[in-house]
Amino acid sequence: MDIEPRVSLLDALREHLGLTGSKKGCDQGTCGACTVWVDGRRVLACLTLAASCEGREVTTIEGLASDGDLHPMQRAFIAHDGFQCGYCTPGQIMSAVKLIEEGNASTDEDIAEFMSGNICRCAAYPNIRAAIRQVRDEAKADEDAAA
Amino acid sequence: MRPLSYTRPQSVNDAIAIVSANPSSSFLAGGTTEVDLVRLGVAHPDLLVDINELPLAELEEMPGGGLRIGALARMSDVARAQSVMERYPAMSEALLLGASEQLRNMASIGGNLRQRVRCPYFRDNVSPCNKREPGTGCSALEGLNRGHAILGTSEHCIATHPSDVAVALVAFDAVVRTVGPSGPREIAIEDFYLLPGDTPEAEHQLEHGELIAAIELPPLEVARGSLYLKVRDRQSYEFALVSVAAALEVREGVIADVRLALGGVGTKPWRARRAEAELVGAPATAAEFASAAALELEPADVREHNAFKVELAKRAIVRGLTSAMSGGAR
């Protein structure tokens, strides 16, 4: 991929690779709609230069489902109606999966704090939190069953 | 559109040489300030020198008990390092109360110190702004200045320094270790930042091509009980209206040692030296805290919309010190 240095990772994904799942909200790091993973960490694609991602692993919402099966967080967002217009949802989901991996989802207060980088103008927050709680509790139940 | 080039050197010396040789080049670390300002047109480098591959991300113990934090360590990693949480909790808290987890995963600690102000007139790339275009005037003086500074101001600039973690660092007398075209040097963090004065375009001491390599925290017993209190318009993901880094050692009711610094009110991270001098040796009472807070805010220079910050800062100081005294409970 040949790309101008000023092109953001977000524009590279959307305009050059046709991966339009990651959304452009503010394009200045204040809304979280463009949240993706770079080398396994959640970051903002709008403030990341595509050129700086050479040799790094980038995961977008398109990469979350496997073999046509939705990721548990995607299923939980549907089950709990964790969106209204849906524009922030890919970013919310990419953030939420990492939130649980990071261990920052133990209370509603923590979920609110560590999801604060993802703004939802429709204010679907209670349902987003419900979806996150469900995935968190299922993951814990699976761990307990495996132990 | 201006042409922009990009390079990713593999050694510190190469990075410094490349930037030193080109006056229109910039270092690129986490990018959370630089990429934003380039897109807004406020910054216009013709070459970005990506330093993210350089070996400057380690946390190391220093002989004598201090801690050295590599400039490329990310905010989220520094905040959760056991050594930082145990020995310098106000620093960990300041980091976690800044930005969002995504931005903390990106932003480096060195870049945090060099972040530019959030003044809307600086960022809009249109309004007169002495910081962006020296000599054009300051639009904030008679403009929307609710978020602006009340300490360290000048008639040329009243922009607030936005960093949270720098507030904790000035409270702890951190040292900024740099390497540049003239070799390595260390700068006390309080001297690192410049008041706007007649030259608001200069925010820090670094020369072009000089790179922050590490931040060093001295061993500091009183810091173990420190805390960071942040007051803002919304509960998370917002800059401070007022913030306080506070640490206090009380012996038999008398203040033996105190560290106090303010964010959100100063044109630079504000070490509250006047208050500290008043407090050492005084009884640790709310009345003394209030009197020290009043002394610190005495030189406050308020504008139409930010006068409320004086009272807010006083109350935040009293609350911060009171909480620090009772072991960090907010």
Interface residues (C-beta under 8 A of the other chain):
Chain A: E4 P5 R6 S8 D27 Q28 G29 G32 T35 R41 R42 V43 L44 L47 T48 L49 A51 S52 E54 S95 K98 L99 E102 N104 A112 E113 F114 S116 G117 N118
Chain B: M1 L4 S5 Y6 R8 L28 G31 T32 V35 D36 V38 R39 L40 L48 D50 N52 A99 S100 E101 Q102 L103 N105 M106 Q235 S236 Y237
